[in-house]
């Protein structure tokens, strides 16, 4: 399978709101092939999420997975899953500030602290076009919100944060390595 090329911030296609999938499109062979390529690409780049606009597709779709890494050895595993036509129904009261980066700003090599709700109630369709409604929290909620933003034509750099927290990729990796011990 071929790794997909990622659209980088600054590309005008990357700043548009995405359109919904129909149920028939969700379960089509063509969509399954796109999802498979997105999952493959996400694994190859060691990502936790990948949204359709990042591959130049202006549709409401992203894939997500979490697993421990060298820099985050204690995170909870979340098996890969596919999200179509997501909605964030409500935000939890508590917020959390943590570091975010994005493969669509990878060439710029930027990371920044972003504050987001710690938990969210979401509704979306899975790869079988079934409607899923659930509450998610922690890093999974952060990644869901990050990928959801892509579908709205936004990147983490648009989120409220302290500009003084911008950090290069090299400095970010060094910081995470120190924290991982």
Backbone bond lengths (Angstrom), bond angles and torsions (degrees), N, CA, C in turn:
res aa  C-N    CA-C-N  psi(-1)  N-CA   C-N-CA  omega(-1)  CA-C   N-CA-C  phi
1 X - - - 1.450 - - 1.530 108.30 -
2 X 1.310 116.41 148.45 1.452 122.44 -176.97 1.530 111.16 -96.24
3 X 1.336 116.02 135.24 1.462 120.94 175.27 1.520 108.78 -72.27
4 X 1.331 116.40 133.06 1.460 121.96 -178.15 1.523 111.03 -76.60
5 X 1.318 116.43 147.74 1.460 122.24 175.50 1.533 107.58 -80.89
6 X 1.335 116.43 136.16 1.457 120.66 -177.75 1.524 111.94 -97.62
7 X 1.327 115.02 133.49 1.454 122.65 175.61 1.523 107.77 -69.07
8 X 1.320 116.74 138.20 1.462 121.01 -178.89 1.527 110.93 -104.23
9 X 1.323 115.49 151.61 1.451 122.38 179.79 1.533 108.66 -54.32
10 X 1.312 115.75 140.32 1.460 121.87 -174.78 1.521 111.30 108.38
11 X 1.337 117.17 -25.49 1.460 121.23 175.92 1.529 107.95 -70.41
12 X 1.351 119.25 124.48 1.466 120.62 -176.56 1.533 114.32 -60.84
13 X 1.321 118.27 -27.14 1.464 120.48 177.93 1.523 111.40 -64.38
14 X 1.321 115.30 -26.15 1.453 121.75 -176.03 1.526 112.95 -75.84
15 X 1.330 117.64 -12.26 1.463 121.86 -175.24 1.528 113.42 -106.34
16 X 1.310 117.71 14.57 1.466 121.65 -178.87 1.519 111.13 -100.80
17 X 1.341 115.79 149.30 1.460 121.32 174.82 1.525 108.27 -72.52
18 X 1.305 116.46 136.56 1.462 121.95 -175.96 1.525 112.29 -84.76
19 X 1.322 115.54 155.83 1.470 121.69 178.87 1.525 110.11 -95.69
20 X 1.320 115.04 155.91 1.458 122.29 -177.95 1.531 111.55 -74.10
21 X 1.316 115.07 156.93 1.457 123.19 170.82 1.519 108.56 -91.61
22 X 1.318 117.51 143.23 1.463 120.95 168.72 1.529 107.32 -80.54
23 X 1.320 116.81 161.72 1.467 120.21 177.38 1.526 110.75 -58.31
24 X 1.337 116.51 -41.40 1.459 120.58 -179.41 1.526 110.87 -63.24
25 X 1.331 117.24 -39.70 1.466 120.25 179.04 1.525 111.70 -67.60
26 X 1.342 116.44 -36.89 1.468 119.66 -179.27 1.522 110.71 -58.92
27 X 1.325 117.47 -43.74 1.470 121.03 -174.46 1.529 113.55 -91.40
28 X 1.329 117.00 5.29 1.470 119.65 -178.28 1.522 111.66 -72.84
29 X 1.299 115.75 156.42 1.461 121.96 177.49 1.520 111.87 -62.93
30 X 1.323 116.90 -36.69 1.470 120.51 179.74 1.527 110.52 -63.72
31 X 1.329 117.12 -41.20 1.462 120.34 179.34 1.521 110.25 -68.89
32 X 1.329 117.33 -40.21 1.466 119.90 177.77 1.527 110.37 -59.06
33 X 1.318 116.88 -39.57 1.460 120.72 178.95 1.536 110.70 -64.49
34 X 1.332 117.67 -41.57 1.466 121.63 177.85 1.526 109.92 -62.73
35 X 1.337 116.43 -46.18 1.469 120.59 179.99 1.536 110.19 -60.70
36 X 1.321 116.71 -44.10 1.469 119.99 178.67 1.535 111.14 -59.59
37 X 1.326 116.63 -42.18 1.465 120.65 178.77 1.533 110.94 -66.69
38 X 1.335 116.72 -38.01 1.469 120.42 178.08 1.527 110.51 -65.77
39 X 1.331 116.83 -43.24 1.469 120.62 178.17 1.530 110.16 -61.65
40 X 1.313 116.31 -44.41 1.464 121.01 179.53 1.529 110.50 -60.65
41 X 1.330 115.59 -47.42 1.463 120.72 179.96 1.520 111.11 -62.06
42 X 1.337 117.17 -43.88 1.461 121.32 179.51 1.535 110.32 -58.63
43 X 1.323 116.86 -43.63 1.466 120.06 178.45 1.534 111.40 -65.14
44 X 1.334 116.72 -43.39 1.470 121.07 -177.22 1.528 112.09 -63.57
45 X 1.330 117.29 -35.41 1.470 120.20 -178.74 1.531 111.28 -92.42
46 X 1.336 116.10 2.45 1.467 122.11 179.94 1.526 111.22 60.17
47 X 1.336 115.05 42.70 1.455 120.63 -179.77 1.511 112.54 -92.33
48 X 1.331 114.96 166.78 1.459 121.45 176.07 1.526 111.04 -106.49
49 X 1.315 116.90 -12.44 1.452 121.36 177.94 1.516 109.71 -162.52
50 X 1.332 115.55 156.35 1.462 121.40 177.32 1.518 107.85 -152.49
51 X 1.330 116.33 124.88 1.461 121.92 -177.92 1.526 110.84 -103.80
52 X 1.326 115.51 149.90 1.464 121.37 -178.03 1.528 113.45 -52.94
53 X 1.347 120.33 -40.84 1.465 118.33 178.56 1.534 113.46 -60.29
54 X 1.310 116.96 -23.97 1.453 120.10 179.03 1.520 112.71 -70.58
55 X 1.338 116.06 -15.08 1.468 119.90 175.03 1.530 110.44 -111.87
56 X 1.348 116.09 12.61 1.458 120.97 175.97 1.514 114.92 87.06
57 X 1.327 118.27 11.89 1.464 122.87 179.97 1.529 108.93 -104.80
58 X 1.308 117.36 117.47 1.463 122.03 -175.41 1.532 111.17 -88.38
59 X 1.321 115.77 57.70 1.464 122.48 -179.02 1.527 109.24 -128.10
60 X 1.339 115.72 155.47 1.464 122.03 -178.09 1.532 110.61 -80.82
61 X 1.308 114.52 86.48 1.459 122.14 -177.48 1.518 109.05 -152.52
62 X 1.330 116.17 135.38 1.453 120.37 165.52 1.516 109.97 -149.63
63 X 1.325 115.01 161.77 1.461 122.60 175.71 1.523 107.54 -118.44
64 X 1.331 115.89 151.45 1.464 121.29 -174.15 1.516 109.31 -145.46
65 X 1.330 116.70 145.54 1.460 122.73 172.83 1.524 107.99 -162.67
66 X 1.313 116.32 151.15 1.461 121.29 176.65 1.518 108.92 -132.63
67 X 1.315 115.23 138.65 1.458 120.78 173.72 1.519 107.83 -154.98
68 X 1.317 116.41 153.30 1.462 119.17 179.47 1.529 111.28 -57.81
69 X 1.321 114.87 145.09 1.458 121.11 178.45 1.524 109.20 -129.74
70 X 1.288 115.28 175.81 1.460 121.45 176.35 1.534 110.47 -57.89
71 X 1.344 116.07 -37.59 1.460 120.28 -176.57 1.531 113.34 -92.00
72 X 1.316 117.27 -18.55 1.464 122.41 177.43 1.523 108.20 -134.44
73 X 1.326 117.04 71.98 1.468 120.19 -172.90 1.530 114.44 -72.00
74 X 1.316 118.74 -14.81 1.460 120.92 -173.52 1.527 114.38 -109.16
75 X 1.341 117.89 13.14 1.465 117.50 -178.00 1.530 111.04 -75.69
76 X 1.315 113.80 152.37 1.463 121.90 -179.99 1.528 109.76 -73.51
77 X 1.322 115.85 133.94 1.467 120.82 178.55 1.531 109.74 -71.59
78 X 1.323 115.65 132.00 1.460 122.72 171.42 1.519 105.88 -125.58
79 X 1.327 116.15 116.49 1.463 120.52 -178.72 1.532 109.62 -61.16
80 X 1.337 116.98 150.05 1.465 120.22 -178.87 1.535 111.50 -58.18
81 X 1.326 114.78 137.45 1.463 119.18 173.40 1.522 110.12 -145.75
82 X 1.321 114.42 162.70 1.456 122.77 -175.52 1.519 109.60 -112.14
83 X 1.332 115.76 139.77 1.465 122.27 -177.82 1.527 108.97 -124.79
84 X 1.327 115.57 121.70 1.465 122.08 173.89 1.533 108.56 -115.02
85 X 1.317 116.49 143.51 1.470 123.38 172.24 1.528 113.07 49.39
86 X 1.334 118.48 51.81 1.464 119.95 -174.95 1.524 113.58 -74.32
87 X 1.315 114.05 153.50 1.458 122.89 171.48 1.523 107.15 -134.24
88 X 1.322 115.86 142.18 1.455 120.46 169.61 1.523 105.40 -100.43
89 X 1.324 116.12 109.82 1.462 121.77 -173.84 1.518 112.04 -79.45
90 X 1.329 117.25 -36.72 1.460 120.54 177.87 1.520 109.98 -160.48
91 X 1.313 113.66 156.90 1.464 121.70 178.35 1.512 109.48 -108.91
92 X 1.329 116.31 141.94 1.452 120.62 172.91 1.524 110.22 -67.20
93 X 1.309 116.85 164.50 1.461 122.56 -178.31 1.526 111.43 -72.94
94 X 1.322 117.19 -41.58 1.463 120.78 -177.02 1.521 111.49 -77.72
95 X 1.328 115.01 144.09 1.461 120.81 175.96 1.523 109.04 -116.36
96 X 1.318 114.37 166.28 1.452 121.70 179.70 1.523 106.94 -141.82
97 X 1.300 116.00 139.34 1.464 121.21 175.72 1.524 107.68 -109.76
98 X 1.321 115.86 127.98 1.456 120.73 -179.98 1.523 108.24 -150.82
99 X 1.316 115.15 169.24 1.458 122.18 -178.88 1.518 111.04 -77.92
100 X 1.325 115.62 139.86 1.460 121.68 173.62 1.518 109.41 -133.44
101 X 1.298 113.82 148.48 1.454 123.12 171.42 1.512 106.57 -136.40
102 X 1.299 117.50 -177.75 1.460 120.36 -177.87 1.515 108.77 -158.66
103 X 1.313 115.95 137.51 1.455 119.29 178.91 1.524 112.27 -68.76
104 X 1.322 117.51 -14.57 1.460 119.98 175.48 1.526 112.58 -88.47
105 X 1.316 116.96 -0.40 1.472 121.25 167.17 1.526 108.85 -122.44
106 X 1.326 115.60 17.48 1.469 121.31 -175.34 1.524 111.78 -60.99
107 X 1.312 116.59 -38.90 1.465 118.28 -179.01 1.522 110.88 -68.38
108 X 1.345 116.14 -27.22 1.460 119.69 173.92 1.525 109.88 -79.03
109 X 1.328 116.67 -22.72 1.458 121.64 176.28 1.516 114.02 66.44
110 X 1.336 117.80 37.85 1.460 120.66 -176.44 1.518 113.29 -103.88
111 X 1.313 115.39 141.83 1.459 124.84 170.48 1.521 106.36 -129.88
112 X 1.333 116.91 154.49 1.468 120.96 176.41 1.517 108.87 -155.55
113 X 1.322 116.05 157.92 1.461 120.85 173.68 1.527 108.41 -79.25
114 X 1.325 115.44 133.64 1.462 122.13 -179.25 1.522 107.89 -130.41
115 X 1.326 116.16 135.22 1.458 121.73 177.32 1.519 108.72 -98.19
116 X 1.333 115.43 128.50 1.468 121.53 179.78 1.524 109.03 -139.98
117 X 1.346 117.20 161.61 1.469 119.43 172.83 1.527 110.61 -59.21
118 X 1.320 116.78 139.49 1.462 123.38 179.93 1.526 111.55 -69.50
119 X 1.336 116.56 -31.76 1.468 120.20 178.31 1.528 108.57 -137.17
120 X 1.314 115.30 151.86 1.465 121.73 178.73 1.527 109.55 -143.01
121 X 1.321 114.69 148.09 1.464 120.24 171.73 1.522 106.26 -99.66
122 X 1.339 115.97 126.40 1.462 120.98 -173.65 1.530 111.36 -125.73
123 X 1.309 113.29 159.54 1.461 121.88 174.64 1.522 106.20 -139.15
124 X 1.332 115.78 133.46 1.455 120.34 -179.88 1.526 108.87 -158.85
125 X 1.318 115.67 175.13 1.460 120.85 174.04 1.520 108.79 -110.11
126 X 1.337 115.75 141.58 1.460 120.40 177.88 1.531 109.62 -89.10
127 X 1.309 117.21 -172.01 1.467 122.20 -176.33 1.527 113.21 -68.12
128 X 1.333 117.59 -11.79 1.471 121.31 175.76 1.527 111.23 -101.40
129 X 1.340 116.14 9.98 1.471 124.16 -179.50 1.531 112.27 69.39
130 X 1.333 117.22 14.33 1.461 121.20 176.43 1.529 108.88 -77.05
131 X 1.320 116.77 143.74 1.458 121.67 178.37 1.524 109.01 -84.79
132 X 1.323 115.01 127.30 1.455 122.99 179.37 1.528 107.10 -115.83
133 X 1.329 116.07 131.98 1.462 120.69 174.21 1.521 107.14 -130.59
134 X 1.326 116.35 124.73 1.456 119.76 -177.94 1.525 110.70 -160.22
135 X 1.321 115.17 167.65 1.457 122.01 175.40 1.518 107.80 -106.44
136 X 1.326 115.37 132.21 1.459 120.50 178.41 1.528 108.57 -124.78
137 X 1.319 115.44 157.79 1.467 118.96 -176.28 1.516 111.18 -145.44
138 X 1.317 114.64 172.96 1.455 121.32 175.80 1.520 112.70 66.41
139 X 1.332 114.88 -145.52 1.454 120.46 -176.82 1.526 111.71 -62.25
140 X 1.322 117.86 -35.98 1.473 119.63 177.43 1.523 110.57 -59.58
141 X 1.339 117.66 -43.27 1.465 121.29 178.29 1.527 110.54 -63.69
142 X 1.320 117.04 -40.76 1.476 121.10 178.68 1.528 110.37 -61.42
143 X 1.325 117.25 -47.73 1.466 120.67 -178.75 1.532 109.93 -65.11
144 X 1.330 117.59 -41.91 1.466 121.32 178.12 1.531 109.56 -56.82
145 X 1.334 116.58 -47.56 1.468 120.40 -179.43 1.527 111.60 -64.85
146 X 1.313 117.18 -39.35 1.463 122.18 179.00 1.534 110.28 -60.90
147 X 1.337 116.18 -47.98 1.464 119.96 -179.52 1.537 111.31 -69.85
148 X 1.320 116.24 -37.65 1.470 120.92 176.50 1.534 109.73 -58.61
149 X 1.320 116.92 -41.96 1.469 120.81 178.27 1.525 111.13 -55.60
150 X 1.341 117.07 -40.54 1.464 119.70 178.86 1.533 111.19 -57.49
151 X 1.321 116.80 -37.07 1.469 120.58 -178.96 1.526 111.92 -70.35
152 X 1.344 115.83 -18.02 1.461 121.89 177.59 1.535 111.49 -97.01
153 X 1.319 117.27 7.07 1.461 121.71 -179.53 1.517 113.60 78.25
154 X 1.327 116.66 27.36 1.461 121.78 -177.19 1.535 110.82 -122.02
155 X 1.323 115.24 157.50 1.467 121.57 171.70 1.527 108.13 -126.79
156 X 1.318 116.48 166.27 1.463 120.05 -175.88 1.524 112.45 -58.85
157 X 1.318 117.95 -24.16 1.462 120.93 178.83 1.527 112.24 -66.77
158 X 1.352 117.63 -16.78 1.463 121.79 176.39 1.522 112.42 -84.25
159 X 1.307 117.66 -11.53 1.464 122.58 -176.64 1.523 110.90 -79.83
160 X 1.320 116.38 149.62 1.469 118.52 177.41 1.534 110.45 -60.57
161 X 1.294 115.03 126.75 1.456 121.69 177.10 1.523 107.98 -163.51
162 X 1.274 115.61 170.18 1.459 121.31 179.03 1.527 108.39 -86.93
163 X 1.350 118.54 114.38 1.467 119.92 -179.50 1.533 113.55 -54.11
164 X 1.316 117.44 -26.20 1.464 119.99 179.03 1.527 112.10 -65.97
165 X 1.355 118.00 -11.23 1.464 119.79 179.51 1.524 112.70 -87.65
166 X 1.325 119.34 -5.62 1.463 118.82 176.89 1.520 109.07 -53.68
167 X 1.316 115.30 138.34 1.457 120.34 -175.14 1.527 108.67 -146.10
168 X 1.318 116.26 144.15 1.460 120.24 176.17 1.524 109.61 -71.27
169 X 1.317 115.87 160.43 1.463 120.73 179.29 1.526 111.05 -61.51
170 X 1.325 117.75 -39.36 1.469 120.34 179.53 1.524 111.38 -62.53
171 X 1.338 117.00 -44.28 1.462 120.83 179.44 1.533 111.01 -67.64
172 X 1.349 116.20 -37.49 1.464 120.41 178.36 1.532 110.11 -61.41
173 X 1.312 116.79 -47.87 1.469 120.54 -179.14 1.522 110.99 -63.46
174 X 1.316 117.54 -38.32 1.462 120.91 178.18 1.531 110.17 -65.31
175 X 1.338 117.68 -41.44 1.453 121.76 178.54 1.520 110.27 -63.05
176 X 1.344 117.66 -47.97 1.466 121.58 -179.97 1.528 111.40 -62.35
177 X 1.328 116.73 -38.32 1.467 120.19 178.94 1.528 109.93 -63.52
178 X 1.333 117.24 -41.75 1.471 120.18 177.75 1.521 110.44 -63.47
179 X 1.338 117.21 -41.05 1.472 120.93 -178.99 1.523 111.27 -67.83
180 X 1.335 117.49 -36.28 1.463 121.58 -179.25 1.530 111.21 -71.01
181 X 1.348 115.44 -19.63 1.454 121.44 174.26 1.467 112.87 79.24
